[in-house]
Amino acid sequence: MSKASTLVDISRNKAPLKRVGGREKLLSAARELFWVKGFESTSPHDLYAFSGVGQGSFYHHFTGKLDLLHAVLEDISSREIAVLEDIVSTESSSLKRLYKYLEIQRDALRGCKLGRFVYESSIEKPEVYEPIRLYFTVVEQFIKSNVQAAQEQGALSRMLDATAITHLLLSSVQGGYIFARANGTPCSLDDSLTASKKLLDSLSPLSAV
């Protein structure tokens, strides 16, 4: 598929932009393009065309594409962490929080909104690495703290320690994304998440879900 046709396809599927300023339009466009095409494959012209914002306005808001990426990653990280905070605020059961984490709606074929950036060469730059590191640190803490609480409450067996379960659940999500993209089917991620739920079932003495 040509570069031009890729942009056309993305443009057809994007939600109409509200009446917002240039910075917000650029962030919205970059979130979509960087996720679909990747940071390094997205040119400044792609961003101008997709956002409707000109070059002058772009450099008024950002020093360059890397500065825009940093803002995008901070925004995505904040949004994804808010999803976890919502789970905590709406669900009192530690075990059910783990199931809800696995049941978060995900676009298997596009990949993790943050995880996919670890394959970009720019990951070595602190402004790229830090928002990604923060997100995965929060996710790991979210899973581990709820596993530990569920074990203390007797809702999960201690057959596996909390760290091992945490890494298994994280790996099932991130690995599921990779297999889904490699196989071209969302079933790979679905199967991975289903297996993780069955693992929790097997470790739950009361099957308290």
Buried (B, 14 or more C-beta within 10 A) or exposed (E): EEEEEBBEEBEEEBEEEEEEEBBBBBBBBBBBBBBBBBBEEBBEEBBBBBBEBEEEBBEEBBEEBBEBBBBBBBBBBEEBBEEBEEBBEEBEBBBBBBBBBBEEEBBBBBBBBBBBBBEBEBEEEEBBBBBBBBBBEBBBEBBBBBBBBBBEEEBBEEEBEBEEBBBBBBEBBBBBBBBBBEEEBBBBBBBBBBEBBEBBEEBBEEEBE
